[in-house]
Amino acid sequence: MLKSFAGAALAAVLITMPVTVAAQEEQSIWEGVYTQEQAARGEKVNSGVCAKCHGLRGDGANEPDQPGGPAIARYSFLRKWDGTSLAALFTYVKTEMPPDNPASRSDQDYIDVIAHMLALSGAPTGETELPTDIETLDYIFIEQKPE
């Protein structure tokens, strides 16, 4: 009986405790989730590594001696990743790219490239850089361009 009383008392305390964890709100890439400076850094990484397979414009127009890659910008990219969080994209890019040397870049390089991909896709810039924090990225979603 003492155990059930203690359990009930603990449950009552937990139920009435204020929640201190702030819930994050979902965001769209169309809400200015990266900065112009971050996209510019990503463009430099893209031109040195990613463009070999994905093209300078992110359209999949690879260099002649490289395997072709899918588009990483604009309509094809947005359609493929529609409804996906930036956390999923970040994880994929970080663990799979480049195919011959995955995870060879810093987290900052990978997130900067994602900012560049968003810029190429027409998503607007904002005041805050995309973070490398996977939990924050889990609340930012890729969507096809809003009507």
C-alpha positions, 0 to 999 in steps of 0.5 A: 500500500505504501508503494502505491501511495508513493507512486500516486504522489510521484505521478501527481507531482510530475503531472503538475510540474511546469514544462520547461522544454520549449517546443520548437515550431516547424518551419519551411525552407521558404521562411528564410532559414539560412543566410546569404553568407552561408550560401556563399560558403556553400557555393565554394564547397560545391564548386570544389567537390559537389559540382563534379557530379551535380554541376555548378548549377546543381542540375546534375550536369556532371563533368565529362570524366565523372559519374552523373548525379541527381539534381540538388536544386530547383524543381527536381530536388524540391519534388524529390525531398518534398516533406522531408526535414533538413535533418534527414537531408543533412544526415544523408549528405553527411553520410553518403557524399561524396560517394567515393569519400563520405563524411570527408567534410566538416559538419559546417561544410555540409550545412553550408552546401545545403544552404547553397542548394536552398539558394539555387532552389530560390528559397529566400535568405534570412537573418540566421544561419542553418545550424549543424544541430540535428534536433533543430534541423528536424523542425525545418522542412523542404517543400515545393515552392508555395503557390 
